[in-house]
Each structure stands twice: as structure tokens, then as C-alpha cells.
Amino acid sequence: MIKPADYSLYTSDGERSITIKPVHQTIPDVTTQITGVFKLSEGEVDLGDIVFDDNMREWEYTGFGDLTHEQAAQIAKYIQDKNPTQTLPPAGGEGLK
């Protein structure tokens, strides 16, 4: 997952629109890489981060309880399915489409 994405989370209280923003690390004059950290928000409300290990298999939710473990797991699965282990093109390049 290279670009921010909106995720619809369906709960017993209704639908929640969660924005997932990947955190990138830029190595000057080389490349930009995904860090395995994904910031979650709902509107203007910060929900914390989902942080993956190097292999994108294990994760933890660093929020303060606004999402249940099951809800965070659904979002983590969505992120894993988007193949976030890609390397971004160098700055100024054409970019991935």
C-alpha cells in the first residue's frame, strides 16, 4: 500500500470510515521505502498506528482502545492484502500507478 486509502469498517453501531496513511522513509538520492507503520484516522480523530514487522506478518495496534482487536485485525488484513512491501520510485520519478 503506497498511497493513503479509505477503509469502511462495519460495526454494530454502523459504518466507520477509516483513513489509512502509510508512513514512508526517504533515503536521499536513493529511494523511498515503506516503513511498516500505518497511521489510522477517522475524520480529524487520530486512532493510532498499526505497526508491522519486517515481513509484514506480525502487527500491533498502538491506539488507545478506540478500535477493538478484531477491528484492528480487519484493517491489518486489508493492509497486508494491498502488498505494502513495495519500494517506491526515486523522488521526481514517474511513480507507481
Residue frames as a rotation matrix with the C-alpha (Angstrom) as fourth column:
MET 1
0.586 0.810 0.000 0.00
0.810 -0.586 0.000 0.00
0.000 0.000 -1.000 0.00
ILE 2
-0.454 -0.845 0.282 1.71
0.868 -0.491 -0.076 3.12
0.203 0.211 0.956 -1.22
LYS 3
-0.663 0.310 0.682 -0.98
-0.119 -0.942 0.313 5.79
0.740 0.126 0.661 -1.11
PRO 4
-0.811 0.468 0.353 -3.50
-0.440 -0.088 -0.894 6.62
-0.387 -0.879 0.277 1.62
ALA 5
-0.717 0.628 -0.302 -6.69
0.123 0.540 0.833 4.59
0.686 0.560 -0.465 1.45
ASP 6
-0.347 0.712 0.611 -10.15
-0.932 -0.332 -0.144 4.78
0.100 -0.619 0.779 2.93
TYR 7
-0.872 0.062 -0.485 -11.45
0.083 0.996 -0.023 1.65
0.482 -0.061 -0.874 4.62
SER 8
-0.022 0.933 0.359 -15.09
-0.746 -0.254 0.616 1.06
0.666 -0.254 0.702 5.55
LEU 9
-0.953 -0.258 -0.159 -15.32
-0.060 0.673 -0.737 -0.66
0.297 -0.693 -0.657 8.91
TYR 10
-0.051 0.998 -0.031 -18.73
-0.353 0.011 0.936 -2.12
0.934 0.059 0.351 9.63
THR 11
-0.971 -0.240 -0.013 -19.64
-0.050 0.253 -0.966 -2.29
0.235 -0.937 -0.258 13.32
SER 12
-0.392 0.867 -0.308 -22.81
0.913 0.407 -0.018 -2.90
0.109 -0.288 -0.951 15.31
ASP 13
-0.070 0.315 -0.947 -23.02
0.455 -0.834 -0.311 0.88
-0.888 -0.453 -0.085 15.72
GLY 14
0.895 0.405 -0.188 -22.84
0.005 -0.431 -0.902 1.47
-0.447 0.806 -0.387 11.95
GLU 15
0.603 -0.668 0.436 -20.22
0.730 0.240 -0.640 2.12
0.323 0.704 0.632 9.31
ARG 16
0.624 -0.535 -0.569 -16.98
0.079 -0.681 0.728 3.89
-0.777 -0.499 -0.383 10.19
SER 17
0.907 -0.363 0.214 -14.77
0.185 -0.114 -0.976 5.47
0.379 0.925 -0.036 7.54
ILE 18
0.636 -0.760 -0.130 -11.13
0.217 0.015 0.976 4.88
-0.740 -0.649 0.175 8.50
THR 19
0.854 -0.473 -0.217 -8.28
-0.420 -0.380 -0.824 6.55
0.307 0.795 -0.523 6.60
ILE 20
0.708 -0.689 0.156 -5.06
0.479 0.631 0.610 4.54
-0.518 -0.357 0.777 6.42
LYS 21
0.865 -0.485 -0.128 -1.88
-0.467 -0.685 -0.559 6.53
0.184 0.544 -0.819 5.67
PRO 22
0.694 -0.692 -0.199 1.38
0.688 0.719 -0.099 4.64
0.211 -0.069 0.975 5.09
VAL 23
0.779 -0.562 -0.278 4.48
-0.290 -0.717 0.634 6.21
-0.556 -0.413 -0.721 6.62
HIS 24
0.843 -0.514 0.158 7.38
0.379 0.360 -0.853 6.40
0.381 0.779 0.498 4.14
GLN 25
0.510 -0.790 -0.341 11.08
0.176 -0.292 0.940 6.84
-0.842 -0.540 -0.010 4.77
THR 26
0.979 -0.201 0.020 13.13
-0.038 -0.279 -0.960 8.69
0.198 0.939 -0.280 2.17
ILE 27
0.312 -0.950 -0.001 16.79
0.609 0.199 0.768 7.86
-0.729 -0.240 0.641 1.70
PRO 28
0.462 -0.065 -0.884 18.27
-0.386 -0.913 -0.135 10.91
-0.799 0.403 -0.447 -0.07
ASP 29
-0.018 -0.437 -0.899 19.08
-0.984 -0.154 0.095 10.37
-0.180 0.886 -0.427 -3.76
VAL 30
-0.942 -0.302 0.148 18.22
-0.281 0.948 0.147 6.68
-0.185 0.097 -0.978 -3.50
THR 31
-0.556 0.787 -0.266 14.62
0.249 0.463 0.851 5.69
0.793 0.407 -0.454 -2.91
THR 32
-0.371 0.547 0.751 11.61
-0.905 -0.394 -0.161 5.94
0.208 -0.739 0.641 -0.70
GLN 33
-0.744 0.063 -0.665 10.60
0.062 0.998 0.024 2.86
0.665 -0.023 -0.746 1.28
ILE 34
0.395 0.907 0.144 7.57
-0.306 -0.017 0.952 1.83
0.866 -0.420 0.271 3.23
THR 35
-0.469 -0.645 0.603 8.31
-0.736 -0.093 -0.671 1.60
0.488 -0.759 -0.431 6.97
GLY 36
-0.585 0.347 -0.733 5.59
0.434 0.898 0.079 -0.83
0.685 -0.271 -0.676 8.04
VAL 37
-0.740 0.375 -0.558 3.84
0.408 -0.410 -0.816 1.90
-0.535 -0.832 0.151 10.02
PHE 38
-0.549 0.665 0.507 0.31
0.513 -0.211 0.832 2.88
0.660 0.717 -0.225 9.01
LYS 39
-0.973 0.216 -0.082 -1.45
-0.086 -0.668 -0.739 5.84
-0.215 -0.712 0.669 10.64
LEU 40
-0.452 0.890 0.063 -5.18
0.822 0.387 0.418 5.44
0.348 0.241 -0.906 11.21
SER 41
-0.947 0.246 -0.206 -7.68
-0.113 -0.857 -0.503 8.26
-0.301 -0.453 0.839 11.49
GLU 42
-0.268 0.933 0.238 -11.41
0.963 0.257 0.078 8.81
0.011 0.250 -0.968 11.39
GLY 43
0.815 0.414 0.404 -12.10
0.451 -0.892 0.005 12.30
0.363 0.178 -0.915 10.14
GLU 44
0.364 -0.679 0.637 -9.93
-0.485 -0.722 -0.493 14.55
0.795 -0.129 -0.592 12.30
VAL 45
0.728 -0.002 0.686 -9.57
-0.656 0.289 0.697 11.93
-0.199 -0.957 0.209 15.06
ASP 46
-0.229 -0.882 -0.411 -6.22
-0.833 0.396 -0.386 10.12
0.503 0.254 -0.826 15.33
LEU 47
0.809 0.587 0.023 -6.84
-0.535 0.721 0.441 6.43
0.243 -0.369 0.897 16.05
GLY 48
0.381 -0.753 0.537 -3.19
-0.409 0.384 0.828 5.42
-0.829 -0.535 -0.161 16.46
ASP 49
-0.097 -0.564 -0.820 -0.99
-0.995 0.076 0.065 3.23
0.025 0.822 -0.569 14.28
ILE 50
0.947 0.082 0.310 -0.79
-0.082 0.997 -0.014 -0.30
-0.310 -0.012 0.951 13.04
VAL 51
0.188 -0.967 -0.171 2.88
-0.963 -0.216 0.161 -1.32
-0.192 0.134 -0.972 13.05
PHE 52
0.970 0.128 -0.208 4.10
-0.194 0.921 -0.338 -4.39
0.148 0.368 0.918 11.15
ASP 53
0.373 -0.886 0.276 7.31
0.056 0.319 0.946 -6.40
-0.926 -0.337 0.169 11.50
ASP 54
-0.415 -0.682 -0.602 9.81
-0.556 -0.334 0.761 -6.54
-0.720 0.651 -0.241 8.61
ASN 55
-0.971 0.033 0.237 7.95
0.181 0.746 0.641 -9.38
-0.156 0.665 -0.730 6.91
MET 56
-0.609 0.793 0.008 4.53
-0.743 -0.574 0.344 -7.72
0.277 0.204 0.939 7.21
ARG 57
-0.379 0.463 -0.802 3.21
0.190 0.887 0.422 -10.80
0.906 0.008 -0.424 9.04
GLU 58
-0.165 0.261 -0.951 3.04
0.984 0.106 -0.142 -9.73
0.064 -0.960 -0.274 12.67
TRP 59
-0.317 0.129 0.940 1.47
0.188 -0.962 0.196 -6.45
0.930 0.239 0.281 13.70
GLU 60
-0.471 0.279 -0.837 0.36
0.868 -0.024 -0.496 -4.45
-0.158 -0.960 -0.231 16.71
TYR 61
0.282 0.645 0.710 -2.17
0.566 -0.709 0.420 -1.69
0.775 0.284 -0.565 17.16
THR 62
-0.655 -0.661 -0.366 -0.79
0.699 -0.348 -0.624 1.25
0.285 -0.665 0.690 19.11
GLY 63
-0.251 0.657 0.711 -4.07
-0.103 -0.748 0.656 3.10
0.963 0.092 0.255 19.57
PHE 64
-0.916 -0.078 0.393 -5.70
-0.377 -0.164 -0.911 3.85
0.136 -0.983 0.121 22.88
GLY 65
-0.798 0.554 0.237 -8.64
0.279 0.689 -0.669 1.47
-0.534 -0.468 -0.704 22.65
ASP 66
-0.300 0.733 -0.610 -10.84
-0.716 -0.596 -0.364 3.22
-0.631 0.327 0.704 20.12
LEU 67
0.134 0.280 -0.951 -10.69
-0.830 0.556 0.047 0.12
0.542 0.783 0.307 17.89
THR 68
0.732 0.103 0.674 -11.16
-0.493 0.762 0.420 -3.39
-0.470 -0.640 0.608 19.19
HIS 69
-0.345 -0.879 0.329 -8.50
-0.387 0.452 0.804 -6.01
-0.855 0.150 -0.496 18.47
GLU 70
-0.063 0.413 0.909 -10.86
0.676 0.687 -0.265 -7.62
-0.734 0.598 -0.322 15.95
GLN 71
0.906 0.410 -0.106 -11.42
0.229 -0.685 -0.691 -4.31
-0.356 0.602 -0.715 14.15
ALA 72
0.327 -0.879 -0.348 -7.68
-0.749 -0.465 0.472 -3.59
-0.576 0.107 -0.810 14.06
ALA 73
-0.382 -0.443 0.811 -7.14
0.051 0.866 0.497 -7.13
-0.923 0.231 -0.309 12.70
GLN 74
0.508 0.639 0.577 -9.58
0.666 0.134 -0.734 -6.43
-0.547 0.757 -0.358 9.85
ILE 75
0.913 -0.214 -0.348 -7.66
-0.335 -0.880 -0.338 -3.28
-0.234 0.425 -0.874 8.94
ALA 76
-0.035 -0.981 0.193 -4.29
-0.635 0.171 0.753 -5.06
-0.771 -0.096 -0.629 9.24
LYS 77
-0.103 0.085 0.991 -5.52
0.495 0.869 -0.022 -7.80
-0.863 0.488 -0.132 6.88
TYR 78
0.883 0.451 0.131 -6.64
0.362 -0.474 -0.803 -5.15
-0.300 0.756 -0.582 4.39
ILE 79
0.579 -0.747 -0.326 -3.16
-0.719 -0.657 0.228 -3.54
-0.385 0.103 -0.917 4.53
GLN 80
-0.275 -0.701 0.658 -1.44
-0.253 0.713 0.654 -6.92
-0.927 0.013 -0.374 4.06
ASP 81
0.256 0.478 0.840 -3.65
0.660 0.549 -0.513 -7.68
-0.707 0.686 -0.175 1.06
LYS 82
0.974 0.109 -0.200 -2.53
-0.041 -0.778 -0.626 -4.43
-0.224 0.618 -0.753 -0.59
ASN 83
0.562 -0.814 0.146 1.10
0.800 0.490 -0.347 -5.73
0.211 0.311 0.927 -0.78
PRO 84
0.996 -0.073 0.048 2.76
-0.083 -0.965 0.251 -2.90
0.028 -0.254 -0.967 1.17
THR 85
0.469 -0.880 0.076 6.29
0.384 0.281 0.880 -4.30
-0.795 -0.384 0.470 0.82
GLN 86
0.613 -0.218 0.759 6.89
0.752 -0.132 -0.645 -2.46
0.241 0.967 0.083 -2.46
THR 87
-0.343 -0.739 -0.581 9.68
0.705 -0.610 0.360 0.06
-0.621 -0.286 0.730 -2.81
LEU 88
0.723 0.612 -0.320 8.62
0.301 -0.696 -0.652 3.44
-0.622 0.375 -0.687 -4.09
PRO 89
0.474 -0.564 0.676 10.37
0.789 -0.069 -0.610 5.01
0.391 0.823 0.413 -7.09
PRO 90
-0.546 -0.748 -0.378 13.01
0.834 -0.528 -0.160 7.72
-0.080 -0.403 0.912 -6.54
ALA 91
0.147 0.555 -0.819 11.72
0.420 -0.785 -0.456 11.22
-0.895 -0.277 -0.349 -5.82
GLY 92
-0.162 -0.142 -0.977 10.99
-0.636 -0.742 0.213 13.09
-0.755 0.656 0.030 -9.02
GLY 93
-0.968 -0.171 0.183 10.35
0.001 0.728 0.686 9.86
-0.250 0.664 -0.704 -10.90
GLU 94
-0.627 0.761 -0.168 7.19
-0.380 -0.111 0.918 8.97
0.680 0.639 0.358 -12.73
GLY 95
-0.487 0.412 0.770 5.87
-0.830 0.057 -0.555 6.94
-0.273 -0.909 0.314 -9.80
LEU 96
-0.942 0.244 0.232 3.82
0.262 0.964 0.050 3.80
-0.212 0.108 -0.971 -9.48
LYS 97
-0.613 0.780 -0.126 0.36
-0.725 -0.492 0.482 3.72
0.314 0.387 0.867 -10.99
